[in-house]
């Protein structure tokens, strides 16, 4: 274990990994619009991008923890990066074959690698520094994550969606080859760097134990399903990840559907991420000195409802801006729901954490629902109505659901 106050080097490595997480995750919004054009897809089919990417979190949440038990957290980070590299390099043959299915397989592999990587790096944010300031470190890692998302959308949007004279599908798909070969090289290089690094300590159970021993105190309950605050919290995270991905990954194609040129619309995803980053900063400044996490969660859910209604009733660029502002509503939802959901789990805390990770499947399923609604009613704008009940559920959880101790 590092000596006290000698955390800058290891934390810098972890920050780079959070940057990679954000870079790879938030480029999906650009890919949705790119594939929709290249393969002439309807909305539902185009959102298979998010399905293939995020469904891996549900399938791999428990297996990832078992992998880390066998290989260790440090080696697990390298393994996650290498699996991601397998997914990114798969984009090259997918482009040459002109196969949308093979692109989805590559995205699924990237998601598996990300699941392993994310499961491994999160404990480091807690142990690399005083536990009482862990929340602050998590917020800074969030800034690195979303900042990377902005950069990825600017870079990949410029490469894939900028105006060109490309006329054939083969020429269009060739645009991904160079960027994804470069990304593969970066991932492999980082995997080797992590593997050879002596600056990262190994995580053991004592390092990752809760600050408050009562958090794992014995409980009289015999099943994980006897904790309403957890089960309702999993649903809340499912809703949250769904609305976050919809706001971040549909906004480019939504702008295009309104008649806004791709050259302009390619940057719309950065507006959503910028709003999220602003929310992170507000959270760092205001919580808990001025407002509680629970109150902020309630305000965020109400903001989501109000801004969604405005997005449906306004037109053009104004409506796009409303979708972007939803990023502000999403900024602290993950960090606010998680502690409410695991409160009082006792010896069930690890199983509860795995269930919460599975809630990320909202990012796989709910964008597909949005796409299906948009295709069915013929309006990408009116389809955003589906967000309102999701925000209302999050509001219910923030006000009452997290307080339930029995069914």
C-alpha positions, 0 to 999 in steps of 0.5 A: 500500500502507498504511504500516506499523501503519496497518491498523486501518481496512482490517482493520475493513472486511474484518472486516465482510465476514467478518461478512456471509459468516457472516451469510448462510451460517449462516442456511441452517439456519433456512431448511431448517426454514422451507422444510421446513414451508412446502413440506412437504418431506422431508429430502432435498428440504429439504437442496437448500438447502445443495446450491444454496448450496455447489455454487457454490463448486465451479463458481465457484472457478476462474472467480472467480480469473479475474474477480479478475485482470480487475477487481482484488480491491477491485472484485471484493469489490464485484462479489461483494456485488452478485451476492449482492444479486441472490440475496437480492432473488430471494427476494421474487418466489420468495415471491410465486410460492410457488416453492421452485425459485426460492428455490434459484436465489436461494441459488445466486446468493448462493453465487456472490457469496460465492465471488467475495467470499471469494476476494477478501478472504482475501489481505487478511487476510495482507497487512494486517499482519505476515505472522508474525501472519496466523494470529492475524488469520485466527482473529479473522476466524473469530470475526467469521464465526461470531458473525455466524452466531449473530446471523443464526440468532437474528434469522431464527429469531425472524422465520421460526420463532417461533410464529404464527397463520399458516395459509396457505403464502402468509402463511408465505412472506411472512415472508422478504420484509422480512428479505431486502429489508433484507439486499439493501439492506445488501449494495448499500450495502456494495458502494458503500462498498467501491467508494468506499473509499480505505482498501483497497489493491489486491492484487498478486502480490508482496503475495500471495506466500508468506513462504517462497520455498521454497513456490513453489520449482521442482518436478520433478513435472509434474502436480498429481495427483502430490501425494498430500498435496494430493489427499488434502487436498482429500478431507479438506476435502470431508469437513470442510466436509460434517460442519461443514455437517451439524452446523450446518444440520441441528441445528434440523430434527433437534431438531424431528424429536425433538418439540422445539418450533420456538420452542426448536429455532430457537436450536440452530444458535447452540449449534454456532456457539458451540462453534466460537467456543470452539474458535477461542479455544482455538486462538488460546491453545494453538496453537502454543505448547502444541500443534501444529496437526497434533495438534489436528487429530487430537484434533478428529477423534477428538472428532468420532467420540466425540461423534457416537456419543454423539449417536446413543445418547443421547436428546432434548436431550442428543443435540442438545447432542452435535451442537452440541459437534461445532462444537468439533471443527470449529473448526480443521480448515480452518486445519489441513488447508490448510497440510498440503495445499499443502506442497511444491506449488511452482509448482502452488500456485495450482492446488492452492488452487483444488482445495482451494476445490472441496472446499467442495462437501462442504457441498453433497453430504454434507447431501443424503446425510444427508437421503437416509439419514434418509428411507430409514431413517426416522430423522434420528438414526441417519443421523448414523452417516454422520459417523463414517467422515468423521471417521476419514478426517480422522484418517487425513489428520492422522496419515499422509495429509499425509505422503505424497509419492508414490503 
